[in-house]
Amino acid sequence: MSKKGIPDDIKKQVEEIVQNFNDKVIGTPDHYYIARYKGKYLYLDRNDYGQNFHVCRLEYNGDISDWGFAIYKYSSGRYDPDEWFFPGAEEVDGTIEGAMKAGIEAYP
């Protein structure tokens, strides 16, 4: 992986994965995930009725199916990679889909 962050071809795959999840799992235009990027991180936010909420941060490790995971903790206002005691933690499996499933349970 380059020092610049997530490669453009991976970002394209991410966008397709997120859109597919929004269409097939969430299935409503009022709720959907949004991907944003900064360096080696993919941030997954969710839009609920026009308002965006932080959900989790994934760290690109060079493999589209092996991301590092950190849940957003509203109590501290930060992403915590060491927090594993939350509803949906069992869904985290290194995939983007697993992170989004965990986010739905953690923040319904």
Summary of the structure (lengths in Angstrom):
residues: 108
radius of gyration: 13.0
end to end distance: 33.8
largest distance: 36.7
contacts: 295
relative contact order: 0.17
helix: 31%
strand: 32%
